[in-house]
């Protein structure tokens, strides 16, 4: 099979494919949530955090 030519065993290929499935599933779900929030005029957690960081004045960072 092609996996043997690449030097990957069947178990390793299965684990990689499962991990890839869950990463893509997570990314699509978060993308849909973000699009839904934008359509409703809400800000997502990432956009809100970026705006808070960028709105701070230089030299006022808390230590």
N, C-alpha and C positions, 0 to 999 in steps of 0.2 A: 504494500500500500504506500501511499504518498507519505504517511506519517513516519514509516520506517526509513524512507529516503532522507527525511529531514532530521532523523535521529531523535524522534519523540515517540515515547511509548503510548499505548492506548489510554492508560490511566491518566497520564499527564495531559494528554490532549483533552480528555473528558473534563478534567478539573479546569483547564484553561478556558474551554468553551462555556462551562457553567459560570465561571467568574465573569467572562465577557458578557454573557446574557444578563447577569444581575447588574453590571455596571451600566449597560445600555438601557435597561429597564429603569434604573434609578435616574439616569440623565433625562430620559424622555418624560418621566413623571414630573420631575422638577421643572422641565421646560414648559410642560402644559400648565402647571400651577402658576409659573411666572407669567405666562401669556394671559391666563385668566385674570390674574391680579392687575395686569396692565390694562386690559380691556375695561375693568371696573374702576380704574383710576387709583387703585391702591399701589403702594410701593412695596416691592419685595424686600426681604430681609437684607439681601446683598446690596441692592440699590440704596436702601435707607442707611446702611452702615457706611457705604462709600460717601454719601452726601454728608453724613455727620463728621467723618474724618476730614473731608475736603473743606467743610465750612469752619473748622477750627482755625484760629489765627496762629501764625507761626510763633513759636516760643511760648505757647500756652499749654504745651503738652504736660499731662500729669505724669509724675514719676512714681 
